[in-house]
């Protein structure tokens, strides 16, 4: 649901490190989700936490790289990089005091 359910003032004070506050006391993760194929993104969207992410922050291609690094780097991934950077830029611009990025990724696929 995107609502804070704890009772710690300290946690609530620091929630803005990873979340933007939306209307009605909801919190939206400051996250960009990217993949070369739509299947993984649909799994996230249809899962229990899929509705807390901003729909604009899902960036995905139409076909995967088939565990081929060169295809992911030079063709499929190259087509998405501008879209990904645009979403990252928008998220960064919405921050009051950007201090860095946390990146979680895989090197060899496996989804």
DSSP file (Angstrom, degrees, kcal/mol; ACC not computed):
  #  RESIDUE AA STRUCTURE BP1 BP2  ACC     N-H-->O    O-->H-N    N-H-->O    O-->H-N    TCO  KAPPA ALPHA  PHI   PSI    X-CA   Y-CA   Z-CA
    1    1 A X              0   0    0      0, 0.0     3,-0.1     0, 0.0    26,-0.1   0.000 360.0 360.0 360.0 -20.0    0.0    0.0    0.0
    2    2 A X        +     0   0    0      1,-0.3    25,-3.7    24,-0.1     2,-0.4   0.670 360.0 131.8  82.5  15.7    3.0    2.3    0.4
    3    3 A X  B     -A   26   0A   0     23,-0.2     2,-0.4     2,-0.0    -1,-0.3  -0.816  61.4-117.5-104.0 142.9    2.0    3.4    3.9
    4    4 A X        +     0   0    0     21,-0.6     8,-0.0    -2,-0.4    11,-0.0  -0.635  31.7 176.9 -76.4 128.9    4.4    3.5    6.9
    5    5 A X        +     0   0    0     -2,-0.4    -1,-0.1     2,-0.0     2,-0.0   0.297  43.9  98.4-118.5   8.8    3.1    1.1    9.6
    6    6 A X        -     0   0    0      2,-0.1    -2,-0.0     1,-0.1     0, 0.0  -0.155  63.9-139.3 -85.6-174.7    5.9    1.4   12.2
    7    7 A X        +     0   0    0     -2,-0.0     2,-0.6     0, 0.0     3,-0.1   0.150  61.7 116.1-130.7  17.3    6.0    3.4   15.4
    8    8 A X     >  -     0   0    0      1,-0.2     4,-2.1     2,-0.0     5,-0.2  -0.799  47.7-161.8 -95.4 119.2    9.6    4.7   15.3
    9    9 A X  H  > S+     0   0    0     -2,-0.6     4,-2.0     1,-0.2    -1,-0.2   0.854  93.9  56.5 -63.5 -33.9   10.0    8.4   15.0
   10   10 A X  H  > S+     0   0    0      2,-0.2     4,-1.4     1,-0.2    -1,-0.2   0.913 107.4  46.9 -65.5 -43.3   13.6    7.8   13.9
   11   11 A X  H  > S+     0   0    0      1,-0.2     4,-0.5     2,-0.2     3,-0.3   0.920 113.1  49.0 -63.6 -43.3   12.5    5.6   11.0
   12   12 A X  H >< S+     0   0    0     -4,-2.1     3,-0.6     1,-0.2     4,-0.3   0.849 108.1  54.9 -65.9 -33.8    9.9    8.1    9.9
   13   13 A X  H 3< S+     0   0    0     -4,-2.0     3,-0.3     1,-0.2    -1,-0.2   0.829 116.1  37.6 -66.5 -32.2   12.4   10.9   10.1
   14   14 A X  H >< S+     0   0    0     -4,-1.4     3,-1.8    -3,-0.3     4,-0.3   0.323  84.3 101.2-103.7   6.5   14.8    9.0    7.7
   15   15 A X  G XX  +     0   0    0     -3,-0.6     4,-1.5    -4,-0.5     3,-1.0   0.770  69.8  71.0 -64.5 -24.5   12.2    7.5    5.4
   16   16 A X  G 34 S+     0   0    0     -3,-0.3    -1,-0.3    -4,-0.3    -2,-0.1   0.516  78.3  79.3 -73.2  -2.6   12.9   10.2    2.8
   17   17 A X  G <4 S+     0   0    0     -3,-1.8    -1,-0.2     1,-0.1    -2,-0.2   0.906 116.7  10.3 -66.9 -40.6   16.3    8.6    2.1
   18   18 A X  T <4 S+     0   0    0     -3,-1.0    12,-3.1    -4,-0.3     2,-0.4   0.477 126.0  57.3-117.1  -6.3   14.7    6.0   -0.1
   19   19 A X  E  <  -B   29   0B   0     -4,-1.5     2,-0.4    10,-0.3    10,-0.2  -0.949  61.7-141.7-132.4 148.0   11.1    7.1   -0.5
   20   20 A X  E     -B   28   0B   0      8,-2.9     8,-3.0    -2,-0.4     2,-0.5  -0.870  30.8-121.4 -99.1 140.3    9.2   10.2   -1.8
   21   21 A X  E     -B   27   0B   0     -2,-0.4     6,-0.2     6,-0.2     2,-0.2  -0.719  32.5-170.7 -84.6 126.7    6.1   11.1    0.2
   22   22 A X    >   -     0   0    0      4,-3.2     3,-0.7    -2,-0.5     4,-0.4  -0.493  37.1 -64.8-104.3 178.0    3.0   11.1   -2.0
   23   23 A X  G >  S+     0   0    0      1,-0.2     3,-0.9    -2,-0.2    -1,-0.2  -0.237 114.6  28.7 -63.2 152.1   -0.5   12.4   -1.1
   24   24 A X  G 3  S-     0   0    0      1,-0.2    -1,-0.2    -3,-0.1    -2,-0.0   0.728 130.9 -65.5  72.1  24.0   -2.5   10.7    1.6
   25   25 A X  G <  S+     0   0    0     -3,-0.7   -21,-0.6     1,-0.3    -1,-0.2   0.660  94.6 142.9  75.3  15.0    0.5    9.6    3.7
   26   26 A X  B <   -A    3   0A   0     -3,-0.9    -4,-3.2    -4,-0.4     2,-0.4  -0.592  39.2-147.8 -87.3 152.0    1.7    7.2    1.0
   27   27 A X  E     -B   21   0B   0    -25,-3.7     2,-0.5    -6,-0.2    -6,-0.2  -0.979   6.2-160.0-121.9 133.5    5.4    6.6    0.3
   28   28 A X  E     -B   20   0B   0     -8,-3.0    -8,-2.9    -2,-0.4    25,-0.1  -0.948  26.2-114.3-114.9 126.3    6.8    5.8   -3.2
   29   29 A X  E     -B   19   0B   0     -2,-0.5     2,-1.7    23,-0.4    25,-0.4  -0.307  17.5-131.2 -59.8 138.0   10.2    4.1   -3.5
   30   30 A X        +     0   0    0    -12,-3.1     2,-0.3    23,-0.1    -1,-0.1  -0.634  63.6 133.2 -86.9  77.9   12.7    6.3   -5.3
   31   31 A X        -     0   0    0     -2,-1.7     2,-0.5     2,-0.0    23,-0.2  -0.958  50.4-151.8-136.5 146.3   13.7    3.5   -7.6
   32   32 A X        -     0   0    0     -2,-0.3     2,-0.5    21,-0.0    26,-0.2  -0.986  16.9-161.1-116.7 121.9   14.3    2.9  -11.3
   33   33 A X  E     +c   58   0C   0     24,-2.6    26,-3.0    -2,-0.5     2,-0.4  -0.910  16.2 174.3-108.5 125.3   13.6   -0.7  -12.4
   34   34 A X  E     +c   59   0C   0     -2,-0.5     2,-0.3    24,-0.2    26,-0.2  -0.983   9.5 152.9-136.6 139.8   15.1   -1.7  -15.7
   35   35 A X  E     -c   60   0C   0     24,-1.7    26,-1.2    -2,-0.4    -2,-0.0  -0.973  45.4-122.5-156.1 162.2   15.4   -4.9  -17.7
   36   36 A X  S    S+     0   0    0     -2,-0.3    27,-0.7    24,-0.2     2,-0.3   0.606  96.9  48.9 -84.0 -11.9   15.7   -6.0  -21.3
   37   37 A X  S  > S-     0   0    0     25,-0.1     4,-0.6     1,-0.1     3,-0.4  -0.957  75.5-134.2-130.1 149.7   12.6   -8.0  -21.3
   38   38 A X  H  > S+     0   0    0     -2,-0.3     4,-2.3    23,-0.2     5,-0.2   0.700  90.0  79.7 -75.2 -19.3    9.0   -7.2  -20.1
   39   39 A X  H  > S+     0   0    0      1,-0.2     4,-1.8     2,-0.2    -1,-0.2   0.885  92.9  46.9 -59.3 -43.4    8.4  -10.4  -18.3
   40   40 A X  H  > S+     0   0    0     -3,-0.4     4,-1.7     1,-0.2    -1,-0.2   0.877 112.1  50.8 -68.0 -36.1   10.3   -9.5  -15.1
   41   41 A X  H  X S+     0   0    0     -4,-0.6     4,-2.7     1,-0.2    -1,-0.2   0.881 108.7  51.7 -68.9 -37.1    8.7   -6.1  -14.9
   42   42 A X  H  X S+     0   0    0     -4,-2.3     4,-2.3     2,-0.2    -1,-0.2   0.859 106.2  55.3 -66.6 -34.4    5.3   -7.6  -15.2
   43   43 A X  H  X S+     0   0    0     -4,-1.8     4,-0.6    -5,-0.2    -1,-0.2   0.904 111.2  44.2 -62.9 -41.0    6.1  -10.0  -12.4
   44   44 A X  H >< S+     0   0    0     -4,-1.7     3,-0.9     2,-0.2     6,-0.3   0.943 113.5  50.1 -68.6 -47.5    7.0   -7.0  -10.2
   45   45 A X  H 3< S+     0   0    0     -4,-2.7    -2,-0.2     1,-0.3    -1,-0.2   0.871 114.7  43.4 -59.2 -38.5    3.9   -5.1  -11.2
   46   46 A X  H 3< S+     0   0    0     -4,-2.3    -1,-0.3    -5,-0.2    -2,-0.2   0.533 100.2  93.1 -87.6  -5.1    1.6   -7.9  -10.6
   47   47 A X  S X< S-     0   0    0     -3,-0.9     3,-1.2    -4,-0.6     4,-0.3  -0.136  97.8 -88.1 -79.4-179.7    3.2   -8.9   -7.3
   48   48 A X  T 3  S+     0   0    0      1,-0.3     3,-0.2     2,-0.1    -1,-0.1   0.727 127.4  37.3 -65.1 -23.1    2.3   -7.7   -3.8
   49   49 A X  T >  S+     0   0    0     -5,-0.2     3,-1.5     1,-0.1     4,-0.5   0.333  85.3 104.1-109.4   6.9    4.5   -4.6   -4.0
   50   50 A X  G X  S+     0   0    0     -3,-1.2     3,-0.6     1,-0.3    -2,-0.1   0.781  75.2  56.9 -60.8 -30.0    3.9   -3.7   -7.6
   51   51 A X  G 3  S+     0   0    0     -4,-0.3    -1,-0.3     1,-0.2     4,-0.1   0.572  93.5  67.0 -83.0  -7.6    1.6   -0.9   -7.0
   52   52 A X  G <  S+     0   0    0     -3,-1.5   -23,-0.4     2,-0.1    -1,-0.2   0.708  86.0  83.8 -85.1 -17.1    3.9    1.1   -4.7
   53   53 A X  S <  S-     0   0    0     -3,-0.6     2,-0.3    -4,-0.5   -23,-0.1  -0.552  90.3-106.3 -84.3 148.9    6.4    1.9   -7.6
   54   54 A X    >   -     0   0    0    -25,-0.4     3,-1.6   -23,-0.2     4,-0.1  -0.587  23.5-138.0 -69.0 128.9    5.9    4.8  -10.0
   55   55 A X  G >  S+     0   0    0     -2,-0.3     3,-1.3     1,-0.3    -1,-0.1   0.823 102.0  60.5 -59.0 -31.5    4.7    3.3  -13.3
   56   56 A X  G 3  S+     0   0    0      1,-0.2    -1,-0.3     3,-0.0    -2,-0.0   0.678  93.8  66.1 -69.3 -16.4    7.0    5.8  -15.2
   57   57 A X  G <  S+     0   0    0     -3,-1.6   -24,-2.6   -25,-0.1     2,-0.6   0.342  76.9  95.4 -92.7   7.3   10.1    4.2  -13.4
   58   58 A X  E <   +c   33   0C   0     -3,-1.3     2,-0.5   -26,-0.2   -24,-0.2  -0.890  52.5 178.0 -94.0 118.2    9.7    0.9  -15.2
   59   59 A X  E     +c   34   0C   0    -26,-3.0   -24,-1.7    -2,-0.6     2,-0.3  -0.985  11.9 152.1-123.8 122.5   12.0    0.8  -18.2
   60   60 A X  E     -c   35   0C   0     -2,-0.5   -24,-0.2   -26,-0.2   -22,-0.1  -0.992  33.6-131.9-150.6 155.5   12.1   -2.4  -20.3
   61   61 A X        -     0   0    0    -26,-1.2   -23,-0.2    -2,-0.3     3,-0.1  -0.205  28.2-114.5 -92.0-171.8   12.8   -3.6  -23.8
   62   62 A X  S    S+     0   0    0      1,-0.2     2,-0.3   -25,-0.2   -25,-0.1   0.580  94.0  29.2-104.7 -13.6   10.8   -6.1  -25.8
   63   63 A X  S    S-     0   0    0    -27,-0.7    -1,-0.2   -26,-0.1    -2,-0.1  -0.998  76.6-124.3-145.6 146.8   13.3   -8.9  -26.0
   64   64 A X        -     0   0    0     -2,-0.3    -2,-0.1    -3,-0.1    12,-0.1  -0.145  26.3-112.2 -79.7-180.0   16.0  -10.1  -23.8
   65   65 A X    >   -     0   0    0     10,-0.0     3,-1.1    11,-0.0     6,-0.2   0.454  40.7-127.7 -93.5  -2.4   19.7  -10.6  -24.6
   66   66 A X  T 3   -     0   0    0      1,-0.3     3,-0.1     5,-0.1     5,-0.0   0.881  67.6 -58.6  59.2  40.5   19.5  -14.4  -24.3
   67   67 A X  T 3  S+     0   0    0      1,-0.2     2,-0.7     2,-0.1    -1,-0.3   0.759 105.1 133.4  59.0  26.5   22.5  -14.5  -21.9
   68   68 A X    <>  -     0   0    0     -3,-1.1     4,-2.2     1,-0.2     3,-0.2  -0.911  42.4-163.9-108.9 104.9   24.6  -12.9  -24.6
   69   69 A X  H  > S+     0   0    0     -2,-0.7     4,-2.5     1,-0.2     5,-0.2   0.890  87.7  52.6 -57.0 -44.5   26.6  -10.0  -23.0
   70   70 A X  H  >>S+     0   0    0      1,-0.2     4,-3.1     2,-0.2     5,-0.5   0.892 109.3  49.2 -62.4 -40.4   27.4   -8.3  -26.3
   71   71 A X  I  >>S+     0   0    0     -3,-0.2     5,-1.8    -6,-0.2     4,-1.5   0.912 113.2  47.2 -65.1 -41.9   23.8   -8.3  -27.4
   72   72 A X  I  <>S+     0   0    0     -4,-2.2     5,-1.0     4,-0.2    -2,-0.2   0.867 120.0  39.0 -65.9 -36.3   22.8   -6.8  -24.1
   73   73 A X  I  <5S+     0   0    0     -4,-2.5    -2,-0.2    -5,-0.2    -3,-0.2   0.917 126.3  28.8 -81.6 -45.8   25.6   -4.2  -24.2
   74   74 A X  I  <5S+     0   0    0     -4,-3.1    -3,-0.2    -5,-0.2    -2,-0.1   0.751 132.8  11.7 -94.8 -25.6   25.7   -3.1  -27.8
   75   75 A X  I  X<S+     0   0    0     -4,-1.5     4,-1.6    -5,-0.5    -3,-0.2   0.731 128.3  29.8-116.9 -73.3   22.1   -3.6  -29.2
   76   76 A X  I  ><S+     0   0    0     -5,-1.8     4,-0.7     1,-0.2     3,-0.2   0.930 127.5  41.0 -60.2 -48.6   19.3   -4.3  -26.7
   77   77 A X  H >><S+     0   0    0     -5,-1.0     4,-1.3    -6,-0.7     3,-0.8   0.865 109.7  58.8 -68.5 -36.3   20.8   -2.3  -23.8
   78   78 A X  H 34 S+     0   0    0      1,-0.3     4,-0.5     2,-0.2    -1,-0.2   0.818 101.8  56.0 -63.7 -30.0   22.0    0.5  -26.0
   79   79 A X  H 3< S+     0   0    0     -4,-1.6     4,-0.3    -3,-0.2    -1,-0.3   0.765 112.9  41.2 -72.0 -24.2   18.5    1.1  -27.2
   80   80 A X  H <X S+     0   0    0     -3,-0.8     4,-2.5    -4,-0.7     3,-0.3   0.629  88.4  88.7 -97.2 -15.7   17.3    1.6  -23.6
   81   81 A X  H  X S+     0   0    0     -4,-1.3     4,-2.8     1,-0.3     5,-0.2   0.861  87.4  50.7 -59.4 -40.1   20.1    3.6  -22.1
   82   82 A X  H  > S+     0   0    0     -4,-0.5     4,-1.9     1,-0.2    -1,-0.3   0.902 112.0  48.0 -64.5 -39.7   18.7    7.0  -23.0
   83   83 A X  H  > S+     0   0    0     -3,-0.3     4,-2.0    -4,-0.3    -2,-0.2   0.911 113.0  48.2 -65.1 -42.3   15.3    6.1  -21.4
   84   84 A X  H  X S+     0   0    0     -4,-2.5     4,-2.5     1,-0.2    -2,-0.2   0.939 111.8  48.5 -64.2 -47.3   17.0    4.8  -18.3
   85   85 A X  H  X S+     0   0    0     -4,-2.8     4,-2.5    -5,-0.2    -1,-0.2   0.848 109.2  54.3 -63.2 -33.7   19.2    7.9  -17.9
   86   86 A X  H  X S+     0   0    0     -4,-1.9     4,-2.2    -5,-0.2    -1,-0.2   0.916 110.2  45.7 -65.9 -43.1   16.1   10.2  -18.4
   87   87 A X  H  X S+     0   0    0     -4,-2.0     4,-2.2     2,-0.2    -2,-0.2   0.911 113.7  49.5 -66.0 -42.2   14.2    8.4  -15.6
   88   88 A X  H  X S+     0   0    0     -4,-2.5     4,-2.5     2,-0.2    -2,-0.2   0.912 110.2  51.5 -62.3 -42.6   17.3    8.6  -13.3
   89   89 A X  H  X S+     0   0    0     -4,-2.5     4,-2.6     2,-0.2    -2,-0.2   0.924 109.5  49.5 -60.3 -45.0   17.7   12.3  -14.1
   90   90 A X  H  X S+     0   0    0     -4,-2.2     4,-1.2     1,-0.2    -1,-0.2   0.908 112.0  47.9 -62.8 -42.3   14.1   13.0  -13.2
   91   91 A X  H  < S+     0   0    0     -4,-2.2     4,-0.3     1,-0.2     3,-0.3   0.912 112.5  49.5 -64.3 -41.3   14.4   11.1   -9.9
   92   92 A X  H >< S+     0   0    0     -4,-2.5     3,-1.3     1,-0.2    -2,-0.2   0.892 107.7  54.0 -64.9 -39.4   17.6   13.0   -9.1
   93   93 A X  H 3< S+     0   0    0     -4,-2.6    -1,-0.2     1,-0.3    -2,-0.2   0.768 102.6  58.3 -66.5 -25.0   16.1   16.3   -9.9
   94   94 A X  T 3< S+     0   0    0     -4,-1.2    -1,-0.3    -3,-0.3     2,-0.2   0.530  88.2  97.4 -81.9  -5.6   13.2   15.6   -7.5
   95   95 A X    <   -     0   0    0     -3,-1.3     3,-0.3    -4,-0.3   -75,-0.0  -0.598  64.0-150.9 -84.9 144.2   15.7   15.2   -4.6
   96   96 A X  S    S+     0   0    0     -2,-0.2     2,-0.2     1,-0.2    -1,-0.1   0.866  93.3   8.6 -75.6 -38.7   16.4   18.0   -2.2
   97   97 A X  S    S-     0   0    0      0, 0.0    -1,-0.2     0, 0.0     2,-0.2  -0.633  76.4-159.0-148.1  80.4   19.9   16.8   -1.4
   98   98 A X        +     0   0    0     -3,-0.3     3,-0.1    -6,-0.2    -6,-0.0  -0.437  17.1 170.3 -65.7 127.6   21.2   14.0   -3.7
   99   99 A X        -     0   0    0      1,-0.4     2,-0.3    -2,-0.2    -1,-0.2   0.521  54.4 -53.4-117.1  -9.9   24.0   12.2   -2.0
  100  100 A X        -     0   0    0      2,-0.0    -1,-0.4     0, 0.0     2,-0.3  -0.970  50.6 -88.8 161.9-175.1   24.5    9.2   -4.2
  101  101 A X        -     0   0    0     -2,-0.3     2,-0.5    -3,-0.1    -3,-0.0  -0.945  15.7-149.5-127.9 148.3   23.1    6.1   -5.9
  102  102 A X        -     0   0    0     -2,-0.3     2,-0.5     2,-0.0    -2,-0.0  -0.989  21.4-166.1-114.9 121.6   22.6    2.6   -4.8
  103  103 A X        -     0   0    0     -2,-0.5     2,-0.5     2,-0.0    -2,-0.0  -0.931  11.4-176.4-115.2 127.2   22.8    0.2   -7.8
  104  104 A X        +     0   0    0     -2,-0.5     2,-0.3     2,-0.0    -2,-0.0  -0.988  26.0 141.5-119.3 122.9   21.7   -3.5   -7.7
  105  105 A X        -     0   0    0     -2,-0.5     2,-0.3     4,-0.0    -2,-0.0  -0.957  42.5-122.2-152.6 168.4   22.3   -5.4  -10.8
  106  106 A X        -     0   0    0     -2,-0.3     4,-0.1     1,-0.1    -2,-0.0  -0.859   6.2-155.4-114.0 155.4   23.4   -8.7  -12.2
  107  107 A X  S    S+     0   0    0     -2,-0.3    -1,-0.1     2,-0.1   -38,-0.0   0.659  91.9  31.2 -98.9 -20.7   26.3   -9.4  -14.6
  108  108 A X  S    S-     0   0    0      1,-0.4     2,-0.2   -40,-0.0    -1,-0.1   0.220  96.3-127.6-127.2  17.0   25.0  -12.5  -16.2
  109  109 A X        +     0   0    0      1,-0.1    -1,-0.4     2,-0.1    -2,-0.1  -0.506  37.4 165.0  75.8-140.5   21.3  -12.4  -16.2
  110  110 A X              0   0    0     -2,-0.2    -1,-0.1    -4,-0.1     0, 0.0   0.598 360.0 360.0 100.6  12.7   19.5  -15.3  -14.8
  111  111 A X              0   0    0      0, 0.0    -2,-0.1     0, 0.0     0, 0.0   0.489 360.0 360.0 -82.1 360.0   16.0  -14.0  -14.4
